[in-house]
């Protein structure tokens, strides 16, 4: 979003007469079209270059003083204008110092050109128009806080080069150009294309820093914090956003605030003095820091996003550098004109601090220059427009009603900053599509700017659902990063200082950073770090267990501790065993909450949906509250969830109804609870089976409950769930783990058969096609079986099958057809497969992938087609054997019929071989020891090695494989493909033979000499083709062979 020079001059208050005169001399009167044909145009252009530079300097000089009393946005506009003047002034100052190849007086238009310009039809006229537009009306590159300063310099360099191109192009069309010799022409072009742009960038940097002395905001835009003025403003930006507020206050206009607006500011500021959690959730003797002291600036990444950017995926952000200067970025963004043209979207994981960021920011913005309005979208009417939501938020904060336009007027020129907190909560709690929400926000900003009420808007959202709304043009997204080690230490310093007296009174140690950091991601998210601190505050529980806790065990202890606190709140005295039972029951119910979300493919669950699930799965889960006289009867959801820290309640309004949803503050809690319930149920089933066997009862596995839970979504959609389940299974004693594995295999054997058990039939978290349930259940059993044993063979999965691989393939195709693409991808990335032979039969072995797996092995088509060692399709006693399978057109037809993306991608890659090269795809050649290759494989491999400058040995080996095909590699009747392949091979050999092993070259020529002179197939023999294609340097080697063999020679 640049600014034109014309706009800049207007904004900076240049007098029309003087401005037009200066620009007129520069552009030959384009602003006054009647003078465009006058003599002296070009000399005026170059004469004016120095005057324009001086003129621009006059517009910028003393700007800081002239901006006093302006509103925040007016000041930003003037600064953008001043920057545009600096950009062009730098260019013309350098141009004024440059040596021209001729006298300025020689730079004149011919009479013909002047006449043509009057009609605006000549090439000269078009060049003139382009030049003028480049000088006056092109967008000037602007620094931006989300972009490195170096990127701005690169953009300026390109801008200056384009400007020089237009100047050069225009001069080339003048009569004087033809009178210049080549030396002077070259000197002129080199100066304009190379020297002037480079020197202009250097001069720009000097002028830019001078501007920043008067107006520090422009340094914030560019991220330049190394000059005196900016250092004096910033000092130490290390704690929270306090310094952000101080710097903005020092830059503010110091206008008296409207009393009503001041009240809104006080409401925001009050949040800084509130505890970070409500007091009823705190252990006795524990103190909570206030928000203003506990907030630690997070690291972040920031980028401009477009419609094709996948900014809701964490992997997309990997390309953006991590930044540690949140204050600097916000200073630049809030003082930049572009902030009022598109929203800034703040993304993060649950518990990353998005909401507290908006609270702290609203509190820190000085009311003299900024009018902050924080809108909690979970409490806003979801079906209302943005203006209504803002007005409702103001009423909620102050108790007074006001219209948006009146609110802005009361601000007295303060720049409105609307903080829309919780787009994901609005989206999730209502279930209503909001795909155009960000576009509506940008439209609102556009409307407000046109009405003289420019407004900055920030929107927060959980990263995973950010793509549910299309990005607006020019929108920035900011991704909050996990805490660094230093930030964890800084937060714990505040925590320990706040609780120093309480810890001392209870004989507890403060929580050291190194203890918290042992728990990785838990310590890196602000809210989870708080929970670790709360857990340790109960008898130093975290520190007592040291490093012996695995990740799963840590979650177990965290959840059990919090569940025990909830149980104790009931006030009912419980013995240790009864307490353990109550805790276990509470955690099991929480696991059903996790499954309610998981089996709907969401990170949240509506209260009504949860009540339905609890009623269908647990007989006691929707019991009424114990004290109906004190409060209304509670739903099952309310009783189960209580006031757990790690369960977040979202509220929204729609059509006058209050809607509630719940989600875990971090998805990992739900993922652990799912793994916990599943592994406990499997252990219980195995134990029940053992008891039945001991009592000589029928050994029947009652998997109705397990089947209900695991028939909707594959566990592999959440890799962490699988990891937790494996950790818990591997922790079982060996006999119990083996029993669980046996149960899983038995259930897998029957998973695709009819079921007649209707228990839990009312549990329907989502409607699925009939085949999907059995398919998903069998997938989950398979993953758990592999996790329990470490590996599973195909024979264990299909003990009665005659062809194990055919059974596996049928099952895999079922899973692929019934699983969503993400779940299917998760499955194949979770399980590694090894193809093997067992007693002369094909088999497979499955295992869990560990970390970065190596590339899959080459396809062994002996195994693919079932040609076991000793098969007649494998050559014996050396030599090579060729065979043909299927028809490539048939393979393409099957792929087309399936409409599968993977198949289509592979077929597309081989499409150039379709038709005349068809059989090259399905003709294979092997020596019986190594996996055979197809002609297409050999040919493509050779091409790639040639272009990759491969080592001699690799390239020679690839040529040798192709030679085998050229000699013996096609069916007798496949004349056309064999001949094409031979020509391809010989042409590559003729071009690359010097790169090959000379011994192999001689041997290869001998094989062509002896083995290629027969079987013409109605056309030239291989030998004859070689004589036509190979160079003389190779053919001469045959003379010696001719003398030795006395066979027909070639010359």
N, C-alpha and C positions, 0 to 999 in steps of 0.2 A: 504494500500500500504506500506508494510514493507520493510525492507532491511535486507539482510543476513549478517552474521558475516564475511564471506569471502569477500563480496562486501565492507563492512565497512573497513576492514584491507587494502584492495587494495586502496580505496579512500583516506585513511589517510596516505598513503605512507609508509607502513611497508615494510622492506626489505624482498624479497622473501625467502632468506635462513632462516633468523630468524623467519619469520612468519610461514613458512612451518614446521620448526622444532617444534615450540611451538604447532601448531595445530596437528602435527603428534603425539607428545607425548600424546595429549589430545584424539585423535580419533583412536589411534592404527595404524596409517599409512594409513588411507583410502585415503589420498591425494597422498601417494606413495604406490600403491597397493601391491607392492612386499614385503613390510615389515609387511603386515597385519597378518601374521601367526607367527611372532616372539614372543618369550617368553617375559614376563613382560609387556604385553599390558595393563592389567587392573591396575596393580600397577602404571604403567606410567600415566594412566588416572588420578588416584587420587593423585599421586605425583605432577602432572602438574597443579592441580587446583589452587594452590597458585601462581605458576609461570605465569599461564595464566592471573590471575587477575593483577599481577604486569605488565605483558606485555601490557594488555589493558590500564592500567593507563598511561604507557609510551606513547602510541599512542595518548591519549587525552590531556596529560599535555602540556600546552603552546599553545593550538590550536589557540587561538585568535591571537597571534603574527604570527603564521605560515600562517594564512589566509589573511594577509594583501596583497593587490594587486590582489586578486582573483576577478573574475567577480561575480555579484550578484548570479547567479545560481550555479556557482562553490562553492561559500561559503555555499549556502543552502545544496548542496550535501555533503560537508564535515561535516556540522553540523548533518545531518541525520546519517552519518557514525559514528560520535562521539557518538551519542545517542545509536546506536546499540552496540557499544563497551561498553558503560556504562551499558546497560541492562545485557549483559553476564558477565561483570566484577563483577557486584553486586552479581550475583548468585554464582560465583566461589569464591569470597571473603568469602561469608557466608559458602560455602561448605568447604573451607579450615579451617574454625574455628570449623567445626562440628566434633563430636566424632564418629569414626567408630566402628562397633561392632567387628572388628578383626584387626589384623596387616595387613598393606598394602601388605606385602609380601605374605600373604595367598591368596590374590585376583589374582589367576592365572588361565589361561585356561588349561583344561586337554589336553593331547596329542591328544585325539580323536577330541576334539573341534578345536584344531589347524589344524588338517588335514582336517576337514570338512570346516573350514573357507577358506582354499586354493581353494576349489571347489565352494565356495559361495552357498552351497546347504543346509546347516544345519540350524536348528532353531536358533542356536547361531549366525550364520552369518547374518541371517535376523535381529535378535535383534541388532547386532553390526551396521548394515547399518542404521537401524532406529535411533539408538542413535546418530550416527555421523551426520545424516541429521538434527536431532533436535538441535545439538550443532552448526553446521556450516552453514546449508543451509536453515533453516526455517526462514520465515519472522518474524522479531522482531517487536513487537508492537511499534507504534510510537504515540506520542501525536499529536493531531490535533486541530486547533483553533475552529472547529465547535463542538467539543466534550468536555464535562466537564473533568477536570483533573482526577476526581475520576473514570471516565470510563476508562481512560488509566491505572490507577492503578489496576483496576479490570482485565483488559485484561492482564496486566503483571503478576498478580497473577495466572491467568489461564495458561499463558505461562510457568511460573516457575513450576507449578504443573505438566504440561505435560512433562516438562524436567525431573522432578524428577521421574515421572512414567517410563520414558524410562531408566533412570539410574537404578531404582529399578528392572525393568523387566529384564535388562541385568544381574544384579548381582544375581538374583534369579536362573538364568540358570547355574551358575557356581558351581563347586564342593564344594567350601567353604560354600555355602549356606546350604547344607545338613548337614554340621558339626556344624552349629550354633544351639543353643537351642532356644526355642520359645521366651524366654525373650529377647535375643539379636536380634532375627529377628524382634520382635515387636518394639523394640527400634529403630532399623534401619529404618523400614518402617514409623514409626511415625515421625522421624526426617526428612526424605526425603519428606513425603507427607504434613506435617503440619508446622513444625518449619522452615525448610529451605526456602520454598516459602514465608512465612510471613516475615522472617527476610531479605530475599533478596529484597522484596518490600521496606522495610524501608531503607536498604542500597542504593537501587536505588535512592530514594528520596534525600539522602545525596549527592550522586555523581552527580545527576541531577542539584541540586542547585549550586554545585561547577562549573559545566560546564557553567551554566547560568551567573556566574560572569565574565567569559571570553567572552561569546557569548550570549548576551541578547535575540537574536532571538528565542532561544529554549524556553525561558520563555513565549514569545508571543505565540508559538505553543500551549503550555499547558494552557495558560490563567493564569499563575502565575505572579502576579504583586506585590508580597509582599516582595521581597528581595531587597537589597540595589541597586544592579546594575540596575534593572528594574525601581525602583522608580526614580533613578537619570535620566534615559532616558526619563521617561514618564512625570514626574512632574504633570502638570494639563492638562488632555485631556478633556476640557470642551466646547470649542468653535469651531464649524465647524470641518474641517479636518486639520486645520493648524498645530496642534501638530503632526499629522501623518507624514506630510511632514518633519517637523523638526527632528523627531526621525530617519526617514529613511535617511535623509541627513547626520546625525551624524554617521550613520553606513556605509555610502557609501565609495567607494574606492577612491574618489576624483581624478579620471582621468580627464584630459582635454577633454571637449566635442567637437565633430565635429561641425563646424560652422553651417552646414546645419541642424544637429540634434538640435542644440541650437535654431535655428529659429522655429522648430516645437514646442519645449517646450515653447518658448515665445508666440506662437499662443494660446496654451492651457492656459497659465498664464493670458493672456489678458482677458479671460472670467471672472476672479474674480473681475475685475474693471468695469464690465458692469452692468447697472441697471437690476433688475429682470424682468422688462417689458420694452418694447420699449416706448420711451417718447411720441409718438403720442397717446398712450392709456391712458394718465394720465390727471386727472383734473388739471385745472389751479391752480397754487399755491401749488401743491403737489409734493413732492420729493420721489424718489424711492431709497431704499437702493441698494448698489451694491451686487452682488452675494457673494463675499468673506466675507462680513460682515453679510449678512442675512441668510446664510446657517446654519442650526441647525442640529446637528447629530440626526437622528431618532433612536428610538428603533427598534429592529429587532428580527426575529427568523431565525434560520439556521439549516439545516439538510441535510444529504446525502440522495439522492432520487434514487429509483430504478424504474423498468418498471411498477410495480404494484401500486406505490404510487400515490395517487390522489392529487398531490401538487398544482393543479389548483383550488382546493376547499378550501375556507377559513376554513371550519370545520376540514380539515386535519391538518392544522397548530395549532389547539387548543391543540394538544398533545405536542408541542414543547414549551419550556420555553421562555419567553420574555427576551431579553438581552439588556443591556444599554451601552455596550462597543464596539461600532462600530469601533473605532480606534484600540482597542486591537485586534479585530478579523481580521481586514485588515492587521495589522502588521504581525500577525501570518500567514495569508493566503499568502500574497505576498512574504514572505520569506521562504515558505515551498515548497519542491520539488513537492508535489502533485498538486500545482496550475498550473503546466505546463503540466498536464496529462489529465485534464478534465475541462470543463468550469464551472464558477460560474455564476448561473442564478439569477439575482436580480429581484424580483417580487414586485408588488404593485398595488394599485388602481390608476385610472386616478387622477392626481393631487397630488400623494404621493411623488413626487420629484425624480423619477427615472432618468430622463434626467439630472437634475441639479446635482445629485449625480455623474454621470459620468463626467460632466464638472469639478466639484470641484476636484474629484479624479485625473483626468488627469492633472490638474493644480498643484496639491500638490506633485506628484511623482517627486523626484529629478532626473534630467537628467543624472547625473553621474552614476546612478545605474539602471534607468528605462527608457525605450523608449516607451512613451505612444502614442497610435494612437486611436483617437475617431472617430468611424464610425457612422454617422447618417443614419440608414437603410432606413428611409423614403426618403432620397435623393439618396440612392445607387441604382444602376441598379439591379433590383430584379432577373434578369435571369443571372447575373454574378456570378462567383465563389467567394469564400471568399477572396482569394488573390487579385483579381481584385478590389473588393469593398474596401479593405484596401488601395490599391495604389491610387484609385480615391479619397478617403478621405484625403490622404496625399497631393495630388495635390490641393484639395479644400482648405486645411488649409494653405498651404505655397505658392501656385502658381507654384510649381516645380513638375516635374514628376520624379519618381524613381521606380525601381523595388523593390519588397519586399526583396529579398536577399541582394541587395545593401544597402537598408535602414538599415538592421540589421548589416551589416558590418560597416556602418558608425557610428553605435551606439557604437562601440568600447568595446563590452562586456556588455553593458547595457541590462537588461532583458526586452524584448518587452512585453508590456501590451496593448492588443487590447480590446477596449471598444465598443461593438456592441450595440448601443442604439436604442431600438424600434423594437424588433422582431415582436411584435404585429402589429406595423404599416406596416412593410413589408408584413406581412401576410394579413392584412385587405385591404390595399390599392391595392394589386394585385389580390387577390382572388385565388392565386396559392397555392396548397398544399406545405407545407414546413415541412412535418412530420419527415424528416430525417435531419433537419437543425442542431440540436445540435449534432447529430452523425457526421455530416460533420465537425463541429467545432472541435470535439475531434479527428477526423482523421487528420485534419490539424495540430493540436498540436502534434500528434504522429509523423507525417512526419517531422515536423520542429525539434523535439527533435532528431530524427535519423540523421538529417543533421547538428546537432550541433548548432541549432538555437531554443532553447527552448523558448516557448511563453506562457504567461498567457492570458486567454481570459475571459472577463465578458460579459454577454448578459443580457440586460434588457427587460422586457416584462410586460404587464398588466397581472395580476394574472389569469383572467378568460379565457385567450386563451393560457396559458402556456402549457397546455396538448395537444396542436395541434402539438407539436414536441416531439418525444420520447426522454426520458432522456438518456444521455450517461453514460457508466459505470463509477462509481466513482464521478459522478457529484454532486456538492453542489448547493442547492437553498437557497437563502436568501430572506426572506419576510419582506419588510419594514412595520413597524407598524404605526398606527396613532400617532400623537403627544400626549404626556402626558401633564398634566396641566402645569408642569414646563417648558416644551419645548414651549408651547403656550406663556407663560409669557416671556421666553427668546426672542422669535421672536418679540413679541410686544414691548419689550424694545428697540430693534434695530429700529423698525418701528417708534415708538414715538420719539426716539432720532433724527432720520433722519428728521422728520417733525416738530420738536419742534418750529422752527421759523415760519413756514407756519401756523401751528395751532394757534400760538399766534397772528399772524397778522390777521387771520380770526375769532378770538374769539372762537376757538373750543377747546374742551377738548381732551386730548389723549385717546386712546381706552384702557381701563383697562382690564386686563386678565379675571376678573370675569364676565365682560359683554360679552366678546367673548365666554367664556366657557359655558354660558347659552345655546348656540346653538349647543352643542354636536358635532356631526360628522362634521358639517361645519367648526368648529374651529380646528378639529383634523387632517385635511389634509392640507399640506402647501399651495397649490394653492387656496383652498377654504378659508383658513384663510386670505390670501391676498385679496380675493374678499370681505370678511366681512370688512376688514380694508378700502378698497376703498369705500365701501358703506357708512361706518360711516364717512369717510372723507368728504362726501357731507352733511354738516350741522349737523354732529353728528346724522345721521338718526337712526343708530342702538341703540344708547344710549337713544334717546328721547322716544323710544317705550318700553324700559325697559323689563319687564318680560311678558307683556301682549300679546306678539306675540306668536302664535302657530307656529309649524314647517312649516305648509303649508302657513301661512300668511307671515312668514319670506321669504320663497321662492318667494311668490307673490311680495313682496316689492323689493327684490333683482332684480328679473327679470324685473319688471316694471321700476325700476330706471335705469338699464342698457339700456333697450329699449328706454327710454326717451332720454338718452344721444345720442343714435344712431340717433334718429329722429332729434334732435337738430343739429347734424352735417351737415344735409342737407343745413343749412343756410336759409331755407325758414321760414319767420315769421309765427307763428301759435298761434291762440288763445288757451285758456285752453281746450275748448271742442274739437277743432280740434287736439290738441296735444294728448288728451286722446284717440281719435279715431285712430290716427296714431299709438300710442303705442299699443292699443288693436289689431290693424291689424298686427303689427309686431309680437306680442306674438302669435297670432293665426297661423301665418306663421311658426314661430319657432316650434309650436306644430305639424305642419305637418311634419317638419323635424324629430321630435321625433317619430312620427308615421311611418315615412319612415324606420327608424331603427327598431322600435318595430315590425312592421308587416313583417319584413324579419328575425326576430329572431336574430338580431345583435345589436352591440353597435356602429355601424358606418354605414355610407351611402356614396356611390360613388356619385360624382357630377352629372354624367349623369343620374343615377337612380333618384336622387333628382329632377332634372329638369323635368323628366318624371312625377313624382308624383305631383309636383306643377302644372304642366300643366293640369293634369287630375282632380285635386281637387279644384283648385282655378283659376278663370278667369284672375286675375291680377298678378299671381305669377311669370310669366316668361316674364314680360314686359321688353323692352330694357332699358339700362341705360339712365339716364337723360342727360348726357353730352358726347355723342359719339365722339365729337371732341377732348376731352381730353384723352380718354382711349378707349380701345376696348369695344364693346358691352358686357355687363355683362350677365352671365347666371342667371336664376332664383335663383339658389343656392347661387351665389355670392351676389346677391342683398338682399336675405333674411338673410344671415348669417353675412354679414358685418364684423365687427371686434369685435364681442362679446368675452369677456374674457373666457366665459364658453364653447365656441365652439372651438374645436381644429382641425386644418386642417392638414391632413397627405398627404405627397407627396412621390411618388415613380416613378421610371422609369421602363418601360417594353417594350421591342422591340422598343426602341427609342421614345416611347410616354410618356408624363408626365401625370401621373394618380393622381387624387385628391380624397380624401375621407374626411369626416367630422365626428367628434364625440363630444359629450359633455364631458368636462373635468371631470365631475362627473356624473355618470349615473342618480343620483337623479334629476338633472335638467330636463332631458328628461322625467323621470317618473312623475314629477310634471306637466310638460306641457301637457302630455297625459291626466292626471286626470283633469286638468283645462279645456281643450277643450271639453272633454266628458261631464263634469258636466254643462258647459255653454250651450252646445247644448241641453242637457236634459231640462234645465231650460227654454231655448227658446222654445222648443217644448211644454212644459207645458203651457207657457204663450200664445203661439199661439192658443193652444186648448181652453184656457179660453176665449180669445178674440172671437174666432169663436162661442163659446157657447153663449156669451152675444149678439152677432149679429144675432143669430138664423141661423147661417150657418152650413153646415154639419161638424161634429166634426171628422176631418180626421187628423191623425198624420203623417206628412211627415218626415219619418225617413230615407230617401235615403242617406243623408250624414253620419248619424250615422251608418247606416248599412254598408256603404263602409269602415268606419274606424274600426269597431268592428267585422268583419267577417273573420279575418285571424289568430289572435293569442289571446288566453284567457288572460284577464288582470291579472289573478292569477299567470302568469309566473313571474310577478314583484310584489311582496308583497307590496312594497312601493307605487306603483301606486294605489293599492286598498286602502291603508291607507289614501293617499292623497284624493282620490275620496270620501271616507266615511267622512273625516274631512270637506270637502267642502259641501257635501250634508247635513250633520248634522248642518252646520252653516246657512243654509237657514231658513227663517222664517217658522213656522210650516205649514201654508196654502200652501206655495210654495213647501215645501218638500213633503207634502202629495200629491200634484198634480203631482210632479215628480214621486213619487212611483206609482201612478195610471197609468201614462203613461208607465212606465217600465213594469207593469203587463200586460197592454193591448198589448204592443209590444211582450212580452213573449208568450202570448196566440196565436199569429199569426206568431211567428218566424220560425216555421217549415213548413209553408204553402208556396205555389208557390208565387213567386214575378214576377211582369210584368213590373217593373220600370227599365229601362235600363240606367238611369242617373248614372254617375260615373262608367260606364262599362269599361272605359279605365284604371281605377285604379286597377292594378293587381301587387301588390308588390311581390307575389309569386303564382305559379300555384298550385292549390289544387284540390283534388277530389271533385266531386259535393256535396256529403253530408257534407263536412267539414265546408263550409261557414255557412249554417244554424245552424249546431251544435255549432260552436264557437260563433256565434251571440247570440244564446239562452243562452249559458253559461254566457256570459258577461252581458246580461240583468238580469239574475238571481242574479249574484253577486251584481250588482248595486241596484237591488230591495231590497235585504236583507240589504245592507249597508244603504239605505235610510230610511227604516222602523225599522231597528234593528232586526226584525225577520219576517219570512214569513211562512205561513202554506201551506201544500199540497193542501188544498181546494182552497186557493187563486190562486195557480199556475194552477190547473186543475179544474175549477169550474163546468164543465159539466161531469166530469168523474164519472162512476159508481164505479170504483175501483181506488182510488187515488194512492195507493202504486204501482199498476201495471203500471199506467201511469208514475209515478216517475221512476220506474225501467227501463222502456223502454227508457226514456230520458237519464237516467244515463248511460245505456249501450251504447247509441249513443255517448254520450260525451266521454266515455272511449275509444270507438273505433276510434274516429276522432281526439282526442287530442293527441299530443305528450306526452310521459310518464311524462316529467317534468311538463307540463301544467296540466295533470290529477292529479298528486301528489299535485301540487299547489292548485288545486280546493278543493280536499278533506281535505287539511290542512288549508284552509281558511274558509270553511263552516263547522260548527258543525251541526249535525242532531240529533233530538230527536224523538223517536218513541212513538206515543200516540194513545189513543182511543178517538173518537169523535162520539157520538150518536151511539155507537155500531159498528162503522166502523174504520178501520185502517187509521191513518193520520200521518203526519210528521210535524215537526217544524224546520225550518232552522234559524241559527243565525251565526254571525261572531265569530270565535274563538278569545278569548282574552288571550294572553300570553300563559303560560304553562297550557294546558288543562288537566283535569284529564283523567284517562284511560276510554275508552268507557264502557258503562254499559254492564252487561252480556246479552247475546242474550236471549231474551224471545221467545221461540219457540211457545208459545201460540199466540203471535203477528205475528210471522213469517208465521204461517199456518192459521191465521185468526180465531183463536178460541177465540171469545170475551167472556167477563164475562157472565156467564149463558149458555155458549155453552155446548152441551152434551159431549164434549171432556174434560170438566173440572169437576172433581169429586165434588159432593155436599154432605154436611153433614159430612165432614171429610173423611179420607181414601185416597188412592192413585189410580191413573188411568194410565194405560199404553197404548200407541198407537204406531203404526209403520208407517213410511213414506218412500216411495221410496225404492230404493235398493242401497247400497253403490257402487256396480259395475256400476250402472247407473250414479251416481254422478261422478265417476272417468272417465267414458266414455265421459260425457259432458265436463269435465275439459280438457281431452285430446284433444277433438275436438276444443276447443277454443284456446289452446296454450297460455294461459294467465299466466304470471309469478306468480301473486298473487294466482290464483287458483291452479297452480301447486305446489306452496310452501305449501299450506294448505293440499292438497292431499298427498304430499310427507310426511308431518308430521304424517299423519294417515295411511300411507302405511303399516306399520307392522300389522295393524288390518285387512288388506284386506284378503279375503278368509274366513277362519273359524271364524273370528270375524266380518264379514261384517255387520250383523244385529245389532251389538253393537253400530255402528255409527248412525243408523237410528231408533233405538228404544228409545222412550222417556217415562219418568215417572214423574208425578207431583201430588201435593196435591191440586191444584187449587188456592193456595194463592201466592206461590213463583214461579218464572220462572222454568219450568220443565228442567230436564237434560237428556242427553242420557247416555246409559250404558257406552259408551266409555269415555265420559266426567267424569262420576263418578269414573271410574276405574283409569284413568290417574291422576285425582286430588288426589286420595288416594295414589297412588305410590309416587307422588311428595311430599306430606305432610309427608309420612313416611321417605323419604330421607332427608327432610329439618328439621328434629327434631322439628316438629310443636308443639305448645301448646296442652295440653290434650284436651281442649274443641274443638279445630279445628279438631284434628285428630278423636275424637269420632264422631263428626258430619259427617265427610267424611265416616267413617265406617258405620254409620247409613244409609246414602244414599245408599251405596252399599248393605246393608242388605235389603232395600226395593226392590232393583232390584232382589236380590237373591230369595226373597220370591214371588214377584208378577210381576217382571219386563219384562217378555218376552211373546211373543205370544205363545199360547198353542202348536202350531206345531214346534216352534223353540227350539227343544229339545237339540240340540248339543251346541248352544251358551249358553243356560241357564245353562247346566251342567258345561261347561267350566268356566262360570262366578262364579258359586257357588264354584267350587274348588279354583279358584283364591281368592275369598273372604275368604274362610275358612283357606287357607294357610297363608294369611296375618294376619288373626285374631289369628291364632295359634302362629305366630311369634311376634306379637305386643300387645297382650292383656294386658300385664302388664303396658303399657303406656296409657291405656284408663281409662275412668271413671268407677270404679268398679260397680256402680249402673247400668250404661248402659250395662256393660258386662253381668250382671245377667239377666237384662230384655231381652237382645238379645238372650241369651241362652234359655230363656223361650219361645220366639217367634219361635226359631228354633225347640224347643221341641214340641210346640203345632201346629205350622203352617207348619212345614217341614216334617211331617210324612205321608203326603198324596201325591197323584198324582206322581207315580213313572215314568211315561212316558217311560215305558219299561226298565228302569234302576234304579239305587239306588235313593231313596228319598233324599231330602236335609238333613233330619234327619240322614239317614244312612251315607251319605257322611261326615257329621259332626262327627259321631262316629268314622270314619276311620281316620280323619285328626286332630281333636282337641286333645290337650294334656290331660292327665289324670286329671291335676289340674282343668280343665274346665268340663270334663265329670262327675266328682264326684258331681257337683252341680245338675246334673239331678236325683240323687238318691232321694233327698228331693222332687223334682217335681214328681217323680214316686210314692213316698209314698202318696203325696197329690192327684195326679190325677189318680192313679192306672192304669196308662197307661204302655205300654211296655217300660222297662228301658234299659239303656245301661251301661255296666261296662267295 
